[in-house]
Each structure stands twice: as C-alpha cells, then as structure tokens.
Amino acid sequence: MFAKQYPEIMKYEGKLIFIAEDNEDYFSHGCWILEDHIQKMIIDTDFKLQLILLIEILMQHRSQHNVTPRKEGIVFFGHGDITIKWYPAGSGLI
C-alpha cells in the first residue's frame, strides 16, 4: 500500500538504513542511499517523513508483541516494491 502512494519514487532503487537507540522503539538514525536523480523527489514529497513514521509504527508493533529484531534494519525500495530486512541490535549497520 505504501509503495502505491509514491509510484514515481518507487520506479527507482533506494535504501534507508536505520537504527533505534537501545532504550527506545523510535527511529534514531538513518542513512539514505539513493540514485542521485530521485533525491529531489524524496525531499519535495512527504515520502521521507512517511517512511520514517512507518518504520516507527513497525518498531512499536514488534516491541508490543515481543518480536525481535526490531531496533535496526534496511528498507529497500524500487521497481514498485518496498521491503524491510530487520537486523539484531548492535549489528553495526550505521
């Protein structure tokens, strides 16, 4: 559903590597890896904010249901699809 809200951005590949601090289930730090020509689209739309909010919702949901890992991961998007791969805390993604 999220990917369908941003069809122009989803045509291109990108990643968001993210982590949450040890005692929180909220987005703390992230590193965007994008094709140069979509950086402006990411900035000009609310894609960036909405993706971070989605990550936080998923972190909190995983926390409430004691699902691990939930503190670190990579969001992959492109070619009309979006996926998240979760990593154990302290995996050194960032």
N, C-alpha and C positions, 0 to 999 in steps of 0.2 A: 504494500500500500504506500509506504514511504517513497519508494522508487518512482511510483506513478505520479507523485506530486511534483517531481522535478525531472521531467523527461529530457529536457535539453542538457542538464548536467549529467544525467545517467548515461548519456551516449559515450562519455569519456571515462577513462580509468582514473581512479584516485584511491588514496588510503588515508585513514586517520588512525594514528597510533595513540592510545590513551591510557591513562592510569588514574587511580584514585589514591588518596593518602591512606595510610594504614587504618586510621580510626574513622574513616568516612566512606560512605557509599555515594559519593558525588564526583563528577568529573573534576580532576585537579590540574592535570597537564595533558597536552596533546601536541602532536607533531603531524602536520598535514603534508602529504606527498601527492602532488597534483601535476597534471600536464599544464604547462605554462598558460595556454590559451583559455583554460577554464577558471583560473584564479579570480578573474574579474566577475564571472558569473556567480561564483561562490560568495564573493563579497557583496554583490549587488542584490542578491536574494536573501531570504532568511534560512537558506539551506544549512549554513554553518550552525546557527543557533538551534534550529530544529533537530539537527543530528545530535548535537550535544545533549539536548533535553531528552531525546530518545535513549541515548546511552545511560543517562542518569535514571530514567524510569526502569530500564532493564537491570541496572545495578541494584536498585532498591528492591525490585521484584525478586531477584536472585537472593538477596540478603534475607528478605522476609520468608523465603522458602528454603533457606539454608543450602542454596546451590552454590557450589564453587567450581571453578574460579569465577570471581566477579569483580576483581579490582583492576585488571589490566586486559587489554585486547587490541585488536586491529579491526577496523571497519574497512572492508573492501567494497568499492562500488565501481560500476561501469557496465556498458553493454546492456543497460536496462535492469540490472540486478544489484542487490546490496546484501552483504553477508557480514557477520561478526564472528571472529575467532577469538575465544577467550583464553587467557594465559594465567597461570598461577601468580600470585603476588610475589614480587621480587624477581621476576623473570628477566629484568633488565631491558625491557622494551625501549624505555626512554632514559 
